[in-house]
């Protein structure tokens, strides 16, 4: 389980046990129902914050999926501040049922982090990419530059990113998460050969998004 979920799961579980104890002590039906509801909530939270192991593919020139979910868009973009050439923007939508652990798409160095305060549109909407609250991460190695974005959704209002500028990273390593439904994007240069399709389901650190 992701450490961010431990306190939530334990808290709801303990509260559930307290309600069950009081229901038996006081013969209260409402207390028993409340205990059952908090037990179900504890199980759902444990499922949401699960941290499955992944088999990281070997290969220097691979770009891995940064998140579990479904590819909801593949769009061309022109050059920007970091990527001085056109490329493709790939968006992954994470539903409530996906694991929300995020992993590094490439090995290399964190060049810059930018946090943009914004709105909380549903993460599958197109305007979420430009208007929603998000963390923008610039990654680089000797062969490729990549922009990765963690984008909040209508329920996901807490972005966790443990990366720091200047840090060396390895592809497939865990670096953070977004709580409760969200979107993760990769902005890739045109030289990257995309190996996934629209609506394809991907797994963080395991699915090969592209090669260069």
C-alpha positions as CSV (number, residue, x, y, z in Angstrom):
1,X,0.0,0.0,0.0
2,X,1.1,3.5,-0.7
3,X,2.2,5.3,2.5
4,X,-0.1,8.2,1.7
5,X,-3.1,5.8,2.4
6,X,-2.0,4.1,5.6
7,X,-3.4,6.7,8.0
8,X,-6.7,6.9,6.1
9,X,-7.1,3.1,6.0
10,X,-6.2,2.6,9.7
11,X,-8.3,5.6,10.8
12,X,-11.5,4.3,9.1
13,X,-10.8,0.7,10.2
14,X,-10.3,1.7,13.9
15,X,-13.4,3.9,13.8
16,X,-15.3,1.0,12.3
17,X,-14.2,-1.3,15.1
18,X,-15.1,1.3,17.7
19,X,-18.6,1.6,16.3
20,X,-19.0,-2.2,16.2
21,X,-17.9,-2.4,19.9
22,X,-20.3,0.3,20.9
23,X,-23.1,-1.4,19.0
24,X,-22.7,-4.6,20.9
25,X,-22.2,-2.8,24.2
26,X,-25.3,-0.5,23.7
27,X,-27.3,-2.8,21.4
28,X,-27.5,0.0,18.9
29,X,-28.5,-1.0,15.4
30,X,-27.5,2.4,13.9
31,X,-24.0,2.0,15.4
32,X,-23.7,-1.4,13.8
33,X,-24.7,-0.1,10.4
34,X,-22.2,2.8,10.8
35,X,-19.5,0.3,11.7
36,X,-20.3,-1.6,8.5
37,X,-20.2,1.5,6.4
38,X,-16.8,2.5,7.7
39,X,-15.5,-1.0,7.3
40,X,-16.5,-0.9,3.6
41,X,-14.9,2.5,3.3
42,X,-11.7,1.2,4.8
43,X,-11.6,-1.7,2.2
44,X,-12.3,0.7,-0.7
45,X,-9.4,3.0,0.5
46,X,-7.1,0.0,0.8
47,X,-8.0,-0.9,-2.8
48,X,-7.5,2.6,-4.0
49,X,-4.0,3.1,-2.4
50,X,-2.7,-0.3,-3.4
51,X,0.9,-0.3,-4.7
52,X,1.3,-3.3,-7.1
53,X,4.7,-4.5,-8.0
54,X,5.7,-4.0,-11.6
55,X,8.3,-5.7,-13.9
56,X,10.3,-2.9,-15.4
57,X,11.2,-3.5,-19.1
58,X,14.9,-3.5,-19.9
59,X,16.2,-1.1,-22.5
60,X,17.9,2.3,-22.6
61,X,15.7,3.9,-25.3
62,X,12.3,3.2,-23.9
63,X,9.6,5.5,-22.6
64,X,7.4,3.8,-20.0
65,X,3.9,4.6,-18.9
66,X,3.9,7.0,-15.9
67,X,0.5,5.9,-14.7
68,X,-2.1,3.2,-14.8
69,X,-5.2,4.0,-16.9
70,X,-6.5,4.5,-20.4
71,X,-5.0,6.5,-23.3
72,X,-7.7,9.2,-24.0
73,X,-5.8,11.4,-26.4
74,X,-2.9,11.5,-28.8
75,X,-2.4,15.0,-30.1
76,X,0.3,16.9,-32.0
77,X,1.8,20.0,-30.5
78,X,4.3,22.7,-31.7
79,X,7.5,23.5,-30.0
80,X,7.5,24.9,-26.5
81,X,9.8,26.3,-23.9
82,X,11.5,23.0,-23.1
83,X,10.9,20.9,-26.2
84,X,12.3,23.0,-29.0
85,X,10.6,20.9,-31.7
86,X,7.1,19.6,-32.5
87,X,5.9,16.3,-31.0
88,X,2.9,14.4,-29.6
89,X,1.0,14.8,-26.4
90,X,-0.2,11.6,-24.8
91,X,-2.9,11.7,-22.1
92,X,-3.7,8.9,-19.6
93,X,-6.9,9.0,-17.7
94,X,-6.9,7.4,-14.2
95,X,-10.3,6.3,-12.9
96,X,-11.1,5.6,-9.3
97,X,-10.4,1.9,-9.9
98,X,-6.9,2.4,-11.2
99,X,-3.8,2.3,-9.0
100,X,-2.7,5.9,-8.6
101,X,1.0,5.4,-8.1
102,X,3.1,7.4,-10.6
103,X,6.4,6.2,-12.0
104,X,9.2,7.8,-14.0
105,X,8.9,7.4,-17.8
106,X,12.6,7.6,-18.5
107,X,16.0,7.5,-16.7
108,X,17.8,10.8,-16.6
109,X,17.7,14.1,-14.7
110,X,14.9,16.3,-13.4
111,X,15.6,19.6,-15.0
112,X,12.7,21.7,-13.6
113,X,9.4,21.5,-11.7
114,X,6.6,23.9,-12.1
115,X,3.3,23.9,-10.2
116,X,0.3,25.6,-11.8
117,X,-2.7,26.5,-9.7
118,X,-5.9,26.1,-11.5
119,X,-9.4,24.6,-11.8
120,X,-10.7,21.1,-11.2
121,X,-12.5,20.1,-14.4
122,X,-13.2,16.3,-14.9
123,X,-9.8,14.9,-15.8
124,X,-11.1,13.3,-19.0
125,X,-12.1,16.7,-20.4
126,X,-9.8,18.3,-23.0
127,X,-9.6,21.6,-21.1
128,X,-8.2,19.8,-18.0
129,X,-4.8,19.8,-19.7
130,X,-4.5,23.6,-19.8
131,X,-6.8,24.8,-17.0
132,X,-6.6,22.3,-14.2
133,X,-4.3,22.3,-11.2
134,X,-1.1,20.5,-12.2
135,X,2.6,19.7,-11.6
136,X,4.8,20.0,-14.7
137,X,8.0,18.1,-14.7
138,X,10.9,18.5,-17.2
139,X,13.0,15.3,-17.7
140,X,16.1,14.9,-19.8
141,X,18.8,12.4,-20.5
142,X,21.6,12.4,-23.2
143,X,19.2,11.3,-25.9
144,X,15.7,12.7,-25.2
145,X,13.7,15.4,-23.4
146,X,10.2,14.7,-22.0
147,X,7.6,16.8,-20.3
148,X,5.4,15.0,-17.8
149,X,2.3,16.5,-16.2
150,X,0.4,15.3,-13.1
151,X,-3.1,16.9,-13.5
152,X,-5.8,17.1,-10.8
153,X,-9.4,16.1,-11.5
154,X,-12.8,16.9,-10.2
155,X,-12.1,14.8,-7.1
156,X,-8.3,14.5,-7.2
157,X,-7.2,17.7,-5.4
158,X,-3.9,16.6,-4.0
159,X,-0.9,16.1,-6.2
160,X,2.1,14.3,-4.6
161,X,5.4,14.7,-6.4
162,X,8.6,13.8,-4.6
163,X,11.0,14.7,-7.4
164,X,13.5,17.6,-7.0
165,X,15.3,19.6,-9.7
166,X,18.8,18.2,-10.3
167,X,17.8,14.7,-9.1
168,X,18.9,11.7,-11.0
169,X,16.1,9.2,-11.7
170,X,15.6,5.7,-13.1
171,X,12.8,4.6,-15.4
172,X,10.0,2.8,-13.6
173,X,10.8,4.1,-10.2
174,X,7.9,5.5,-8.1
175,X,7.9,9.2,-7.6
176,X,4.4,10.2,-6.4
177,X,0.7,9.9,-7.0
178,X,-2.6,11.9,-7.5
179,X,-5.4,11.1,-5.2
180,X,-8.9,10.1,-6.4
181,X,-9.2,10.2,-10.2
182,X,-6.8,12.2,-12.3
183,X,-4.8,12.6,-15.6
184,X,-1.1,12.2,-16.4
185,X,0.4,13.5,-19.7
186,X,3.6,12.9,-21.6
187,X,4.8,15.5,-24.1
188,X,7.2,13.6,-26.4
189,X,9.4,14.8,-29.3
190,X,8.5,13.8,-32.8
191,X,11.4,11.4,-33.0
192,X,9.7,9.1,-30.4
193,X,8.0,6.1,-32.1
194,X,4.7,5.7,-30.3
195,X,3.8,2.1,-29.4
196,X,0.4,2.5,-27.9
197,X,-3.0,3.4,-29.4
198,X,-6.0,5.5,-28.4
199,X,-8.2,3.8,-25.7
200,X,-5.5,1.3,-24.9
201,X,-5.1,0.4,-21.2
202,X,-1.5,0.9,-19.8
203,X,0.3,0.1,-16.6
204,X,2.8,2.4,-14.8
205,X,6.4,1.4,-15.2
206,X,5.5,-1.7,-17.3
207,X,3.8,-0.6,-20.5
208,X,6.2,0.7,-23.2
209,X,4.7,4.0,-24.5
210,X,7.4,4.5,-27.1
211,X,11.0,4.2,-28.1
212,X,13.6,6.7,-29.4
